[in-house]
Amino acid sequence: MGILKTAIIGAAVYAGVKYITKKDPITGQSIVDELLDKAPGWVDKAKGYTEDLKNRASNAAEDLAR
């Protein structure tokens, strides 16, 4: 039963990898390519959220210190 289970999981992983790396006939990009193109923008947004959270935490600490 273990070999069958491993074979099914392996086939599912293979199909998933094949799907996300398949090139779109219209744009010529895969899902992975699109994610890699959008990643720098997401990093910039995350940095902005981090700075906002730091400012809020700092303001809350100052309010509690009073």
C-alpha positions in Angstrom: 0.0 0.0 0.0 2.9 2.3 0.7 4.3 2.0 -2.8 0.9 2.8 -4.3 0.5 5.9 -2.1 4.0 7.1 -2.9 3.4 6.6 -6.6 0.1 8.6 -6.5 1.7 11.5 -4.5 4.6 11.5 -7.0 2.3 11.7 -10.0 0.4 14.5 -8.4 3.6 16.5 -7.7 4.8 15.9 -11.2 1.5 17.1 -12.7 1.5 20.2 -10.5 5.0 21.1 -11.5 4.2 20.5 -15.1 1.1 22.7 -14.9 2.8 25.7 -13.2 5.8 25.6 -15.6 3.7 25.2 -18.8 4.0 28.2 -21.1 0.8 30.0 -22.1 0.4 30.0 -25.9 -0.8 33.6 -26.0 1.7 35.4 -23.6 4.5 32.8 -23.7 4.9 33.0 -19.9 4.3 30.3 -17.3 2.7 30.9 -13.9 6.2 30.8 -12.3 7.4 33.5 -14.7 4.4 35.7 -13.8 5.0 35.2 -10.1 8.7 36.1 -10.5 7.8 39.2 -12.4 5.4 40.4 -9.6 7.6 39.4 -6.7 9.6 42.7 -6.5 6.4 44.7 -6.2 5.1 42.5 -3.4 8.4 43.0 -1.6 8.0 46.8 -1.8 4.4 46.6 -0.5 5.6 44.3 2.4 8.3 46.8 3.3 5.7 49.6 3.4 3.4 47.5 5.7 6.4 46.8 7.9 7.2 50.4 8.3 3.6 51.2 9.0 3.4 48.5 11.7 6.6 49.7 13.3 5.2 53.3 13.5 2.0 52.0 15.0 3.8 50.0 17.6 6.0 52.9 18.4 3.0 55.2 18.8 1.3 52.6 21.0 4.4 52.2 23.2 4.6 56.0 23.6 0.9 56.2 24.6 1.3 53.5 27.2 4.4 55.1 28.6 2.5 58.3 29.5 
